[in-house]
Amino acid sequence: MSGPIDTFKQGLAELYASGDFTDFEIVCGQRSIRVHKAVICAQSRYFRAPCGRQYAEGNIGRIVLKAIGEGDDDEESCDDPDAIKLMVDFFYHLDYAARPILPAVEKPKALAIASSTSLSQPGPLFGSPFAPRTTVSTGRQVPASIFGTHAAGVTAASTSPGSAFGSTVFGSVAAPQPLQRPPPPHIFPVAPISDGNVLMHAKVFAAAVKYQVLALQDLAASKFAAAAKASWDHPTFAEAARVAYTTTTDDFRQLRDTISSVLHQHKGLIDKVSIESVVKATPDLHFELLRMARGLPAVSANRSADEGLKCAECGIWLWYGRCQSCSTEYRGCCESRGDCHQCALRRWFEG
């Protein structure tokens, strides 16, 4: 018998699949997804504001997320529509399945059946309560939506024309038969252990950070690590590394630690033009690999908080300011305040 957690997850999955009682819409690019405010706000602090009545989105029941490729100069601040769809999948299934990019591996038969079921077909996946049932005496199928959950005990006489008011209703009733408990429904299709889709997991992680879905951050990071272990030599690894380092800050280390570790372990990757380009364009990754090459951890656990650089002449910490004449940023020390080399004039600077 399925426990309360599985029952709850099945209920969420059925609401998601049917679209019943939805009161909000998330639009990203060509994707438009109907959701329930209570479900998404329970897992994402970000959506609590736009779902409220004090915002226009809450009043119209719709929010539009800027998608990658819609003409925005800052592409890193935009969202991947497929990643947003997988994030919404997580809201309702507490899991998500990215498209595998590696050859399928041999799986147990039960897992193969579950993973081959598409999310777009909720009936076989979640165990629809309206599936036809078979009668005990004749084997005829009777719609459960008509006879309810006790249809398994209905005889052929009660389902044939002319017997609606026969012995089965006002007379003797057929001996009750033990109900056969149906197998527990699959709550979510089982994803391959290593789908290899490092790029999509990196995008899902970025969406989880941006929209403050803490549980999804951990899940996407674990899926990313498994995918990176299986497909570190895949052409998409370089782009996944770029996405991981440009869409989140240094405070979110999960993906960064995986990438720097893989590049350090498989040193031949640096010979790839795609990897070389990413490393050169990503100072954080470049510095982390430098530390690891010297036998140090990628990030120091006890980083000292330097106040800045000291002047070689007077030993005073350098200060930073801006030229009042040409607005050029400048650093100086001592009492002289220095000269602006941009406008070639000796100026006083704002401290």
Residue, then its C-alpha position, 0 to 999 in steps of 0.5 A: m500500500s502506498g504511503p501518504i507521501d506517495t499519495f500526496k505526490q500522485g495527487l499533485a501529479e494528477l492536478y498538474a496533468s489535468g490542469d484542474f484548479t490552476d490559477f496562474e500561468i508561467v510563460c517563457g518563450q514558446r512555453s506556457i505552463r498553467v500552475h497553482k499558486a499554492v504549489i509553486c509558492a510553497q517551494s519558491r520564495y521568488f514567486r510569492a511576490p508576483c503571485g500576490r495581489q499587490y503585483a500586476e502579475g498576481n492580479i492577471g494570473r500570469i508572469v512572463l519570463k524573458a527567454i534566451g534569444e528574445g533580443d536581450d543583450d544580457e543573455e545570462s539573465c534570461d531563462d531557458p524555456d526547457a529548464i523552466k519546464l523542468m523546474v515546474d515538473f519538479f514543483y509537482h513531481l519532486d523530480y525531473a527528467a532531462r533528455p538523455i544524450l548518452p546511449a541507453v544503458e541496460k535497466p531492470k524491466a520495471l525501471a525500463i517500463a517507467s522511464s519509457t512513459s512520457l510525461s505528456q501521457p498522464g494516464p499510464l504514468f500516474g494510474s488514472p482512476f478512470a481506467p476500465r476494470t474487469t468484472v469477476s464473473t465474465g471478464r467484461q470491462v466496465p468503466a470505473s467512472i460509472f461503477g466506482t471503485h467497487a466495479a470489480g464485484v459487479t456481475a454480468a447480470s447487473t451490467s446487461p440490459g434489462s437487469a437494472f432492476g433485477s435481482t442484483v438491486f432489489g433481490s439477492v446480491a452476488a456473493p462479494q468477491p475479494l478486491q484485487r489491489p491495483p499495483p501502486p502507480h508510478i509517481f514519476p518516470v525513472a530517469p536514467i542513472s546517467d543521462g549525460n545531459v550536463l548542459m540541461h542540468a546546469k541550466v536547471f541549477a541556474a533556474a533553481v538559484k534564480y527562483q530560490v528553489l532550494a531543494l531543486q538546487d541540490l537535486a540538479a547539482s547531484k544530477f549534474a555531477a552524475a552526468a559530468k562523471a559519465s560524459w566529461d568528454h561530451p561536446t556539451f561539457a564546455e558550454a555547461a562549464r560556461v553556463a555554470y560559471t556565468t549564471t551564478t555567483d561564487d556563493f553557489r559552489q556545487l557545479r563549480d566544484t564539479i567542473s574544476s574537479v573534472l578538468h583537473q582530473h582529465k587534464g587532456l580536456i584543456d587541449k580542446v579548443s572549446i574548453e580552452s576558450v571557456v577557461k580563458a574567458t572565465p577568470d574564476l575557473h582559470f584561477e581555480l585550476l591554477r590553485m589546483a595545479r599547485g596542489l591547493p584546493a580550488v577555493s581556500a577555506n581560510r581566505s584572508a580578508d586583505e584590505g587592499l594593496k600597499c604602496a611600495e613607497c610609504g607602506i600605506w594601503l592604497w585608496y581608490g577614487r575617481c578623477q573629478s575632471c575626467s571621471t577616470e578611476y584611480r588609486g593613490c596613497c600618501e597625502s599627494r593623492g596622485d596624478c590622473h594619467q588620463c587627463a594629465l593634470r594633477r587633481w584632487f580625487e574623491g575618496 
